[in-house]
Amino acid sequence: MILEGIVTTLSPQGIPNLAPMGPKVEDERLRRFVLRPYRTSTTYLNLRERGEGVLHVTDDVLTLARAAIGTVSDAPYRPAEVVAGVIWLGACRYHEFRVISLDDHEMRTTIVAESVASGRLRDHFGLNRAKHAIVEAAILATRLDLLPIEEVLSDYAKLRVLVEKTGGPAELQAFQLLMSHVEASRNRQALNRVGDDRS
């Protein structure tokens, strides 16, 4: 099962990084899970260097959306209790973890992690179609170099209905942020095509 969450890691210089990530998990206890970051990602580089991080379970889709399309520099943290890392205070619960194996022979790595401490910060909001739609939209926004842009925009048109019908202010803001990102990417692609035609 894939659980969409947020992983925080520290650089060798101690700079926090917050990134959305969907680890493969066996059950809700999250004693052991598999992360699949790309070798080009900050999460991979930090885990390769430090071997520790924190996985967060959250319903804060606005932060997830922001992290999917850029760096989140204003996230509130506190120090982790067991590992060299930080706990993001927007989470519902967290799992501090250590890497027990790392295979980076392929571009998308396989990192097996083991939870060494966990905690709860607040209750989970509950099931909401708009929140799920934002998760889907955020995943699509990270794959603009892999999927046809018109296909992504078609999916966004369907997701927009769910967000507008069932979302609150945070979900509406998150969707607009993601939509702007996708439209900007479409505009860049169009300009590149024009430039190629003139060459």
C-alpha positions in Angstrom: 0.0 0.0 0.0 1.2 3.5 -0.8 0.7 6.2 1.9 1.0 9.8 0.7 3.0 11.7 3.3 5.7 14.2 3.9 9.3 13.4 4.7 11.7 15.8 6.4 15.5 15.3 6.2 18.5 17.4 7.2 21.4 18.3 4.9 25.0 17.7 6.1 24.9 21.4 7.1 21.7 20.9 9.1 19.3 22.6 6.7 15.8 21.1 6.8 14.1 19.8 3.7 10.4 19.0 3.5 9.2 16.9 0.5 6.0 15.0 -0.3 6.6 11.3 -0.7 4.5 8.2 -1.0 6.3 5.3 0.9 5.2 1.7 0.4 3.9 0.6 3.8 2.6 -2.7 5.1 0.1 -1.4 7.7 -0.7 1.7 9.8 1.9 1.0 12.4 4.7 1.9 9.9 7.3 -0.1 11.6 9.2 -0.5 8.3 8.5 1.2 5.0 10.1 1.8 1.6 10.9 5.2 0.1 11.6 5.7 -3.6 13.2 9.1 -4.1 15.0 9.9 -7.3 18.8 10.2 -7.2 18.5 13.9 -8.1 16.3 14.7 -5.1 17.4 16.5 -2.0 15.6 13.8 0.1 17.8 11.1 -1.4 21.0 13.1 -1.0 20.3 13.8 2.6 19.3 10.2 3.4 22.5 9.0 1.7 24.6 11.3 3.8 22.7 11.1 7.2 20.7 7.9 7.0 17.9 9.4 9.1 14.7 11.4 8.7 11.0 11.8 9.7 7.9 10.6 7.9 4.8 12.6 8.6 1.2 11.6 8.1 -1.0 14.7 7.4 -4.2 16.1 6.1 -2.5 19.5 5.4 -2.8 19.4 1.6 -1.8 23.0 1.1 1.7 22.3 2.5 1.8 19.1 0.4 0.9 21.1 -2.7 3.5 23.8 -2.0 6.2 21.2 -1.4 5.3 19.3 -4.6 6.0 22.3 -6.8 8.8 24.1 -4.8 10.6 24.5 -1.6 8.7 25.2 1.6 11.0 27.5 3.6 8.5 28.6 6.3 7.4 25.3 7.7 7.4 25.2 11.5 9.6 22.5 13.0 10.9 21.1 16.3 13.9 18.9 16.8 13.3 15.1 16.5 13.6 13.1 19.7 15.8 10.2 18.5 17.2 10.8 15.1 19.1 13.8 13.6 16.1 15.5 12.1 13.1 17.7 12.5 9.4 17.1 13.2 7.1 19.2 11.0 4.4 20.6 13.3 1.7 20.6 10.6 1.5 16.8 10.8 -1.1 14.6 12.4 1.5 12.0 13.4 5.1 11.3 12.7 7.6 8.4 12.5 11.3 9.1 13.1 13.3 6.6 11.0 16.7 5.2 10.2 17.7 3.8 6.8 18.5 0.1 7.0 19.3 -0.4 3.3 19.8 1.9 0.3 19.9 0.7 -3.3 20.7 3.5 -5.8 21.7 1.6 -8.9 18.7 3.0 -10.7 17.6 6.6 -11.1 14.7 5.9 -8.7 16.3 4.6 -5.6 14.9 2.1 -3.1 15.4 3.0 0.6 14.2 0.7 3.3 13.6 2.5 6.6 12.7 1.4 10.1 10.7 3.5 12.5 12.6 4.1 15.8 10.2 6.6 17.4 6.7 8.0 16.7 4.3 10.5 18.1 1.0 12.2 17.5 0.5 16.0 17.2 -3.2 16.3 16.4 -6.3 14.5 15.2 -6.6 13.7 11.5 -9.4 15.8 9.9 -11.1 12.8 8.3 -12.1 11.8 4.7 -12.7 14.6 2.3 -12.9 14.4 -1.5 -11.3 17.8 -2.0 -8.2 16.8 0.1 -7.9 13.6 -2.0 -8.3 15.7 -5.2 -5.4 18.0 -4.1 -3.2 15.0 -3.5 -3.9 13.7 -7.0 -3.3 17.2 -8.5 0.0 17.5 -6.6 1.2 14.2 -7.9 0.3 15.2 -11.5 2.1 18.5 -11.0 5.3 16.6 -10.3 5.0 14.6 -13.5 4.7 17.3 -16.1 7.9 16.1 -17.8 6.4 12.6 -18.1 2.8 13.2 -19.1 1.2 15.2 -22.0 0.2 18.6 -20.6 -3.2 18.5 -22.2 -3.9 15.2 -20.4 -2.9 16.8 -17.1 -5.2 19.7 -17.7 -8.1 17.4 -18.6 -7.5 15.6 -15.2 -7.4 19.0 -13.5 -10.8 19.9 -14.9 -12.3 16.9 -13.2 -10.4 17.5 -10.0 -11.5 21.1 -9.9 -15.2 20.0 -9.6 -14.4 18.0 -6.5 -12.4 20.8 -4.9 -15.0 23.5 -5.5 -17.9 21.3 -4.3 -16.3 19.9 -1.1 -13.2 22.0 -0.3 -12.5 24.8 2.1 -10.2 27.8 1.8 -7.0 25.8 2.1 -8.0 23.3 -0.6 -9.1 26.1 -2.9 -5.8 27.9 -2.4 -3.9 24.7 -3.0 -5.7 23.9 -6.2 -5.2 27.4 -7.5 -1.5 27.2 -6.7 -1.1 23.9 -8.5 -3.3 25.1 -11.5 -1.0 28.1 -11.9 2.0 25.9 -11.9 0.6 23.6 -14.6 -0.5 26.6 -16.7 2.9 28.2 -16.4 4.5 24.9 -17.6 2.1 24.7 -20.6 3.1 28.3 -21.5 6.8 27.5 -21.3 6.3 24.4 -23.5 4.4 26.5 -26.1 7.3 29.1 -26.1 9.8 26.4 -26.5 7.9 24.9 -29.5 7.8 28.4 -31.1 11.5 28.8 -30.6 12.2 25.3 -32.1 10.0 26.2 -35.2 12.0 29.3 -35.8 15.4 27.5 -35.6 
